[in-house]
Amino acid sequence: MHALFEEAGKFQAGRILSEADSSAQIELDSGKRVKVKAANVLLKFEKPSPAEMLAKARELAATMELDLAWEFAPEDEFGFADLARDYFSNSATLTEQAAALVALHEAPHYFRRAGKGRFKKAPAEILQQALAAIEKKRLIQEQINLWAQELGAGVCPQPIRDQLYKILFKPDKNAPEYKAVVEASRATRKAPLDLLQAAGAIDSAYEFHWKRFLFDNFPKGTGFPAVTAPLPPEDLPLAPVQAYSIDDSATTEIDDALSVQGLGTGTVTLGIHIAAPGLAIVPGTPLDNLGRSRLSTVYMPGYKITMLPDDVVKIYTLDEGRANPAVSLYVTIDEATLAITGTETKLERVPVAVNLRHDQLDHIVTEAWLGDASISVDNTPPALLERRAELSFLYQLARSLKAQREVVRGKPENFNRPDYNFRLEGNNGAEPTGNETVSISTRKRGAPLDLIVAEAAIVANSTWGQLLADHGVPGIYRSQYSLAPGVKVRMGTKAQPHAGIGVKCYAWSTSPLRRYVDLVNQWQIIACARHGKTAALAAPFKPKDADLFSIISSFDAAYSAYNGYQAGMERFWTLKYLEQNHITELEATVFKDNGPGGMLVRADELPLVISVLGAQNLPRGARALIKLGDIDEITLDIHGTVLQRLDDPDDEGDDGDVSEEEEEDDDSVAGPIAIAVDVNESDAADAPQAKPKSADNGDNQAL
């Protein structure tokens, strides 16, 4: 005797070995013996064999018309044998009964289970809804299969092209577009990014990086909503100075300017004047919310996304030829010793005489030109000549301040590599297409104008940071407790030392038009300047204000993302530069071991770090000629091979520079792009991208 029974939602059949009132011992075809409750035994039969019975039942069940079976089924609860007699005949065979059981069990949208072997037909309305859903699912699966076939054939369907960045980076795993990519990736055994690239989904490498950045950080686009900018106050006193700014020619958000008074009298007053949008913009207003949503201006070669609308910036920027509100720090200096003897903060309108552009003046304003008044350079602008003595004094002061910081720091700052400037020919500030001709120029770190601006920024940021602490007013600080490897710069609300710069505390305050934390700190500084000892009561942000911690968290994430994109785009344009100038070889310095990927080397003349083979036996600092491989503009990847060593192994004097600080500051190393499409249905698959810049870039480089 054989039995058909249900176990864990599945039908099985076997030979009955023994039987009691409540259970039976049954042997399956596999030889396994199981104990089955009597209630779970649905049919008993002599012939055919258990395996044959199940096979014939499933075959016959597949031919049953479920619509007809549903029509024949009783309105009340019924057993599978009852339906078999209604559907097949009054004398339905055991095989037909078993077929009815299988058909009923596998059609839950037609029949609901009411117990072991018992069912109740679904209401007509529910059935129609279920059938419509099944048909929809079938059509979607057909569409998925069609899209997957097209992808495999090298054609990208438009719906997938439209969802490209969502599929790759933030997919809805239930979406048919995503499922089609997964299916095609499995079928072709290609990584999703390679598959989509081969199918023509990516028209432009530059567009890919740009659209991906916007998708992650500006999903609603980069346009500004209509906002009304409040006019700056007009009742502020007019400062008795003629200030000047020092910026790049492309700078439109002029946050800072300098002035010098009393030169030659023994006591010099340095004015550090910072644009004061905080005197007009009020926390919690639409304009503030706009700045808080962006948190910083985004920079990239040839283009930028400003934190505030251009029309707003124009109201507060320190343009030449007008007197705009500023938060001014006046620093009193002993002219003989260059020692700082006092500081004072004022809220005032500051006349700006001229906006100097260092990229046009660096070749003139050299250390020699500042130190020797007899040196002349052709075509020197009169505005620069008028300030030659002041700039000479400021340069000496900057060098002195830097030396004092290095004493506190415990070792000299070692930034010997140049800064690189990218220019896109004919771009004129418009959104790049990726096809522009790029030029890359160098600017040595610590050039006189650069050093003057950087040290003025450090004085202002550290002085105002201490001012906030002395008044019990919270601010947003940057701190680093040690220069030990791996100790990163952190942001917080307490005034703590910044070992990397060599100051007691450091609060970004000098770029309120470009960084939201600077605007927040400016509001707090204004409260100190206006209210003195009672500033803590008047400041917009109070001690332990949860809003400050929220701003820090949001800013840290956004600033890292923006720096990462800037680094990636600088790498993109560097690779473009190699292509456009047909550079196949370059000289480089061995940087560090990259594990299985070979050794990392840094190009001597370009902002580029790549992994090379053949350098495993070369020591750190060795210089070599590198043969470049193919460029992948999507992954921003390029590899190389060592052709020959260029330096003398026995002469350390011709080694390249690879200081530890420059390692920490490197922005040119390739790392992974996180692709969220995974053919194994987990959460990540990886391919290379550019490594983000350190979030601390710029702390001691510029205002």
C-alpha positions, 0 to 999 in steps of 0.5 A: 500500500502506498500513500500520498501525503503533504509535508512542509507544503510539498506533496510526497508519496511512498510505501506504507511500512506501518500504520497506527491510528494517529500516524504512519511510517512511510518509506520514500523512493530514496529509502528515507523513512519518515513518520507522517501524521494521519491527518497529512495522508491524503490518498492511499493507493496500490498502483501505480508506484509512488513516483509514477503517481506523482509524475502522472498527477503533475502532468495531468494537473498542467492540462487542467483549465483553472477557469473551468475548475473554478466555475465547477467548484462549489461555493462552500468549502470542498475537498480535492476529490470533490473537485476531481469528480466535478471536473473529470467524472463521478468516478474520478481515478486516484491519478485524477484526484491527485492531479486535482490536488496538485492543481488546487494547491498551485493556484492560490489565486483561484483557490484558497486553502482551508485545511489539509486537502481542503479548499475554498474558491476565491471571490470573483473580484479578488480573482480578477485582481489576482489574474490582472497582477499575474498578467502584468508580472508576465508582461514585465518579465517579457520586457525584462527579457527583451531588454536583457537581450538588447543589452547583450547584443550591445544596444541600450534600451532608452528606459535603462539609459534614462535610469543609468545612474540610479541603476548603478549607484542607488538602485531599486532592486525591484525595478525592471530596468535594474533586473534587466541589467542583472540578467544581462550581466549574468548572461554575458558574464560582464560587469554591469558598468562594462556591459552598459558601456559596451551597450552605448549607455554612456555617451561621454566619460565626462558626462558620466562623472558629472551626471553621477555627481549631480545624481548623488549630491544635486538630484534636483539640479544646480539651479537656485530657487527665487530668493530675495537677498537682504541688503547689507546695513548702511549704518556701519562706520567707514573704515579709514583704510584702502584694502586690497584682495589677492585671489585667482582671476576666476574668483568671484566670491571675494571673501577677504581683503587686507590693509596695512596702516602705520608702516614706518612708524614702528607700530603697524596695524594689519587689517584682515577684512572678511565679507560679512553676509552674516550681517544681513542673512538671518539664520532660519531664513530661505537664504540661510536654508539655501546655504545650509542645503549646499554647505560649500561651493563646489570647485572643479577645473573650468567650472564651479557650483556656488553655495549662494546665487551669483546675484546674492554673492555680488551684494556681499563680495568685496569688489574693488571700487566700493565699501562693503560691510566686513568683519575686520580683525585689526592686528597690531604688530611691532614693526621691528620684531614682527611680534603681535601685540594686540588684536581687535574685531570691528564691524564696519564698511571697508573700502576696497581699492583693488582686486589683485590677481595672483595668477597675473602677478606671481611672476612679478611678486617674487622674493627678490622683487619684494626684498630689493626695491631697485628690481623692476619688472616690465608691465608691473601694474601701478596698483601693485607698485603702490603696495610694494612696500606693504607687500614686502612687510606682509611677506616678512611677517608671513615668514615670521608667523610661519616660523613661529608655527613650525616651532609649536608644530615641532617640525617644518611644514614640508609641502614641496610639490607645486599646486597645479592649475587647470585651464580649459581653453575657450570654456569661459566658465560655462559647463564643460563638455569634456572635449575642451583642450586642457592646459596644466600649469604649476604654482609653487606652494609658498609663493609670496602672495600665497604665503601672505594670504595663507598666514593672514587666514591662519591669524584670523581663524585662530584669533577668532576661534579663541575669541569665541572660546573666551566669550563662552560662545560655541563655534565650529572648530577644526582640531588635530591633537597629534602629527602622528600618522593616521591622526586626522583633522576633526571638526567639533564645537570645542576650541582645541589645538590644531597640531598640523598648523601649530595653533591653539585653536582654529575655526574656519571664519574667512570664507563665509561666501563659500563655506557654510561653517564660516558663515555660522562662525561669522554669526557667532563672531558678530555676536561677540563684537556686538555684545562682548561678555553677554555674547553667549546670550545673543549668539544664534547658536548656544552651547551644546546646540544640537543644530551645530552638531547637525551642521558639522555632520552634514558639512563633513559629508558634503565637503568630502564628497565635493573634494572627492569630485574635484579630485576626480575631475582633476584626474580626468583632465590630467588623463585628457592632457596625456591624450591631447599631448600624445604623452606615452612616457613620463618621469616619476618618483616611487611613492609607496607599495600598492600591494598586488597592484604594483608600486605607486609612483608620482609623476614629476611634472603632473598631478598624477599618481599611478600604479606601475609594474617593474618598480618592486625592487626600487626604493622609495624616492627612486626616480624612473621613466614610466611607459604609460598604458591605456587610459580608461576615462570612465574608471579614471584608471591608467597603469604603467611599466618601468622602462629604466631607473633615472637616478643614481642608486648611490646618490641620495641627492637626486632622489625625488621628494616623497614627504609623509605630509604630501602622502597624506595630502595626495589627491591623485590616487585611483580608488574604487567607484562603488557600483550598486548593481550586483549580479549576485544580489548582494549590495556592492560590486566595485570598479576604480575611481579617483580617491577623494581629497583630504577633507583638510585640504586648504586649512593652511593654504588660503583664506 
